[in-house]
Amino acid sequence: MNSLFNSIRRIDFRRGPQRILGGIAGGIAHRFNINVWIARLLVLLSFLLPVLGVLLYVIVWIVTPWRDGSIPLERLLTNRPPAH
């Protein structure tokens, strides 16, 4: 299981520094060097897709590392407290 989480970390996609909820749109904006509000609009538009948009967002949220490299799903499965 560690190899899965390490490979996720190697993708070099992190939650963005400009977070409102989970930081996914901020991470997209940071990664692709676009305005964070454009990324937020794209994420909101994806919610118009029946079930798929919200489901995809939840999946991305649980596997996207925080800025410190910790992954929510990994913490959940290993019962590790969040890193500070």
C-alpha positions in Angstrom: 0.0 0.0 0.0 2.9 2.4 0.7 4.0 2.1 -3.0 0.6 3.3 -4.1 0.8 6.4 -1.8 4.4 7.1 -2.8 3.5 7.0 -6.4 0.7 9.4 -5.8 3.2 11.8 -4.1 5.5 11.5 -7.1 2.8 12.9 -9.4 3.7 16.3 -7.8 0.1 17.5 -7.4 -0.7 19.0 -4.1 -3.7 20.9 -2.7 -3.3 24.5 -3.5 -2.3 27.2 -1.0 -5.5 29.1 -1.9 -8.0 26.8 -0.3 -11.7 27.3 0.3 -12.8 23.8 0.9 -10.5 20.9 0.1 -7.9 22.8 -2.0 -8.4 20.8 -5.1 -9.2 23.8 -7.3 -6.3 25.6 -5.8 -4.1 22.7 -6.6 -5.3 22.6 -10.2 -4.7 26.4 -10.5 -1.2 26.1 -9.1 -0.3 23.1 -11.2 -1.5 24.5 -14.5 -0.7 28.1 -13.7 -4.2 29.5 -14.2 -6.3 31.8 -12.1 -7.8 30.0 -9.1 -11.3 31.3 -9.8 -11.2 29.8 -13.3 -10.2 26.5 -11.7 -13.0 26.8 -9.1 -15.5 27.5 -11.9 -14.4 24.4 -13.8 -14.8 22.3 -10.6 -18.3 23.7 -10.1 -19.2 23.0 -13.7 -18.0 19.4 -13.3 -20.7 19.1 -10.5 -23.3 19.5 -13.2 -22.4 16.0 -14.5 -24.9 13.7 -12.8 -23.1 12.0 -9.9 -19.8 11.8 -11.7 -18.6 15.3 -10.9 -19.2 15.0 -7.1 -17.9 11.4 -7.0 -14.7 12.4 -8.9 -14.2 15.3 -6.6 -14.5 13.2 -3.5 -12.1 10.6 -4.9 -9.6 13.3 -5.8 -10.0 14.8 -2.4 -9.2 11.6 -0.5 -6.1 10.8 -2.5 -4.6 14.3 -3.1 -1.7 15.0 -0.8 -1.7 18.1 1.5 1.2 20.5 1.2 3.1 18.5 3.7 2.7 15.3 1.6 0.2 13.5 3.9 -2.7 11.8 2.1 -6.1 11.7 3.8 -6.8 8.1 2.7 -3.4 6.9 3.9 -4.1 8.5 7.3 -7.5 6.9 7.5 -6.2 3.4 6.6 -3.2 3.6 9.0 -4.9 5.6 11.8 -2.1 8.1 11.7 -2.9 11.6 13.1 -2.4 14.5 10.7 1.2 15.9 10.4 1.7 19.4 11.7 
